[in-house]
Amino acid sequence: MKKVQLAKEIYLKNLDIMKKVLDLISFKMDRRTKDFQYARSQIMDFFYNNLRKLFKSLEDDKIIQKCPKNHNLRQGYKDCDCGGSGYINYK
């Protein structure tokens, strides 16, 4: 049985939440407007920056470590143990 990858689960849950927030905003704003594009960039920056801080803290505590494939949070899902988060469980 494969072990749950903590960073992957956190990353995928946060991606899902971020997408749902953006969908909610798109009900009130046209996705092609500058206002929506600005709101989108702010929301994405908020989520990704906070994930980086969380992952750095978990790395410092030796709970997770960098993925050897060097994936980046902003590149989206990857078929890897890290799921695209860039981190795997500490070994």
QUINORVEN-V903339 format. One record per run of one state. SS is the DSSP state (H for helix, E for strand, - for the rest). FROM is the first residue (numbers start at 0). TO is the last residue. If there is no record, write none. Layout:
# QUINORVEN-V903339
ss: (SS/SS)
from: (FROM/FROM)
to: (TO/TO)
This chain:
# QUINORVEN-V903339
ss: (-/H/-/H/-/E/-/H/-/E/-)
from: (0/5/28/33/60/63/66/72/75/86/89)
to: (4/27/32/59/62/65/71/74/85/88/90)
